[in-house]
Amino acid sequence: MSVSGDFFQFTGGELIPVAHAIPAPLTVADSWLVSDGSTRALSRHLKRFSSSVDNLESDYLLEFFENVIATTPDTGDWFPRIEFREQLPIGEQLFFRLRHAPVRTQTCILWSLDELDPRQNPTVKGPDLSACQKLRRKANLHGADEAVILDGDGFIADGALSAIVWWRDGVLCAPDESTPWLPSITRELVFELASQAGHDTRTERAKPEELANCETWSLSSLQGIRGVTSWQNIPMGKHKMLNSFRKRLMMLSEGSKGENSVIA
């Protein structure tokens, strides 16, 4: 397996290994963590992917998803990715990349992007992945793990490859609809967990400096919940809620080959 994982094209009802680069650009993608055969909210990932490729027949997508799930190993930690490349002929547009899961950590360091939002389609996962990966690498050069994208007025829009949320006065908060953010499944799950535990939630427009002394998290399907320990010169709040929510989120994992894993 290469660093980027084994690559397959779905054609003729099966996944065929691909050893060459695909010239067509990435249109839609989705990925999730699989640990010893268990994953979290797989059906939501597949629904998000399906909603962005609604020109494909549901039976065809279902067959693709079933092949992807069957091909993902039951042991070890994996970070599979499904892809749709619209410019290719019908019947040759779906791809699967089987990758080993990168290292996960419980905390991270943030860095505010010092340029305008470069994303072209921020509400769809896929077309901006390459640009967002470059933003994260730029954050790495500044000693951080993740870049935070701001809108033109300096308000928090999104993480390059994660969702940013924070606790203010006991309320779980996230950027509101005035800033473009990718519909995050992990953010959705965490907000549901907060509500179930009796916590209030809300969205709001906030600048990074307005999160001073707030417990702040970075969310993603790979990392789950990571507590932010540093954000340039902004003092971060203590991680009072982190461990309990990480445990609750982990409890949502279920067998990825279960009967309810694939959407109809």
N, C-alpha and C positions, 0 to 999 in steps of 0.2 A: 504494500500500500504506500502511495506517495504521501508527501506532507499534506497535500490538499485532499487526500482520500481517494478511494476508488470511485470512478465516474461511470455512470450508466445512462444509456438513452432508452426510453420506453417506446418500443416500436413492435408491431406485430403481436401485441399482447404480452410482451415480456421485456425484462431489463437486459439490454445488451451492453457489455463492457465497451467503453470508448477510450481509446488511447491517444487521441489527437485533440487539439484545441477546437472549440466550436466558435466560428466567426460571428454568429448572430449574438447580439447583446442580450443580457439578462433582463427579462420583462417583469417577472414576479418570482419571489423565492420565499421559502419559510423553513425554519429549522427548530429543533427541540432537543432537549437532553434525554438520552436513554441510559439508565444505569441498571445493569443486570436485568434487563427486560422490562423495567418499569419506567414510565414517563408521566408527565403532568399535563393534563388538559390537551391530549393529542387531538381529540375531536375538534377543539376550538382552533388549533393550528390549521387543520385540514379545511375547516370552514372558511377561515380567513383567506387561505390560498384559493379556494374555490370561488369565493366572492370576487376575486380579482381576475379570474379567467372564465367568466361566465359564458364565453362563446364555445366552450368545450362541453360535450354531452356528459351528463352526470354519471352514466354507466361507464363511460370511458375513464373518467377521473377516478371512480370507485375502483376499477380494475387496477389502475396505476397505484393508488394508495395501498391496496391489498398486497401488491408486489413489493412495494417499499417496506411495509411492515414485516412481511415474510423474510425479506433479505437482511433486515437489521438483526444482528446477533442478540442472543438472550443473555450473554455474559459480557462483562466489561462495561466501560463507559464510552458512549458514542454521542456524536453531535451531527446526526444526519441532516441533509438539506435537500429539499425538492425545488425544482426550477421549471419555469416556463419561458420559452424563447419564441416570441410571437412571429418573428420574421421567417422562421423556418416553415416548411410545408406542413399542412395538417397531418397528424399521425407521426410527426417527428419532433414535436415541440416540447415534450416533457423529458426531464432529466432527474437523476438521483445521484447525490454525492454522499457516500458513506465515509464519514470522518471520525477519527478518534477524538474524544472530547478533550479540549484544552484544560489546563490547570484551573481549578476554581478557588476563589478566596472569599473570606467572609467580610473583608473590608476593602475600600478602594480610595484613591485620591482623584479629585476632579480638577479640571482646568477649563476655564471659560474660553471658547473660541474667539480669536481676535480678528475675525473676518466675517463678512456677511454669510448667511446661510447658503451653502452651495447646492443644496438639494433641489432637484427638479420636480420630484413627485413625492413629497414627504409622507403622504398618507397611505402609500403602497410600499410594502416591503419588497425590495428587489432592484429596481432601477438605480437607486442611489447607494447600494451596498458598497461599491468600490470607492465612491467619494467619502462615505462615512468611515470606511476602514483607513483611508488616508488621514482623516481628521483624528482618529484614535492614535495613529502613529505619530502625528504632530503633537498630540498630548503627551505621548511617551517621551518625546524629546524635551518636554518641559517637566519631566519627572512625575507625570500623572498617569493614571490608568485609563481615564475616559475624558473625552472632550464634551463640553456642554454647549449646545447650539443656542444662540440668542437671536431674538428677532431684531428688526431694525432699530427698535427703541431700547434694546438691552434687556428685554424680559426673557425669562427661561422658556425655551420652546421644547427641547428634547435633549437626550444624550445622543452622541453619535451612533452608538449601538446599544442603547439602553433607555429606560424611562426613569426620570428623576421625580421623586416624591419626597415630602417632608412632613414633619409633625409640628404644628403650631397650636399652642394652648390646648393640647390634648386632642386636636383634630388632625386627621390624615389629609394632606393636601397634595394637589398636583396641578400642572399648568392647565389653564382653561382653553376653551375653543378659539380664543383670539390668537393663539399661536399654533402653527401647524405641527402636530405630533403624530407619530405612527401609532395606530391603535395597538396598544401593548396588551398581550394576553396576561402577562405576569402582573401588570398594573391592575388589570381587571380583577384577577384573582385576589390580589392583596387588598383591594378596596372591598371586595365581598367578605373577606376574612375579617376586616376591621368592623364592618357593619354587623356581622354575626357575633362579634365579641362585644358589641354595644358601643363602639366608638363612632363618633360623627365623622363624616368625610365631606370634602368639598373641593372644587377647583377654584383657582385664583390666579391672577396675573402677578408675578413676582420677579424681581431682579435678584441676582445672586446675593448681593449684599444684604437684602432683606431677609435672608435665611440665617442670619447670624444667630448663633446659639440654638438653632433648631436641629433636632435629630433628622438627618437627611439620608436617604437611601438611593441606591442605583439598582434598578430592576432589569432582569433579562431572563429569557428561558434557559440560558446556559448557567448563569451564576445564581439565579434565584434572587435573593435579597442580599445586597452588600451594603454595609454601613459606611458612610463617608467619614473618613478621619481627617481629611484636609481638603481645602478648596482655596488655594492661593492664600490671601491674607484674611479670609473670612473665618471667624471662630465657629467651629462646629459644635453642636450640642452632643451630650452624652447619649450612648446607645442604650436607652432604657427599654425600648420595645423590640429591639432587633432579635434577640435569641428566641423569644416566644413566637414571633411571627415566622422566623425561619423554620421552627419546628412545625408550626401549623401548615406552612406551605409544603413542607416535605411530606406531610401526611396525606396530601392530595395525590401523590404518585400512585399509579396503578399499572397493571400489566398492559404493555403496549399492544399485545396480541389479543386482548380481551374483545368480547363480542360487541362492546359499545365504542370501540376505539375508532372505527371507520364510519364516516358519515355516509348516509344513503343519498 
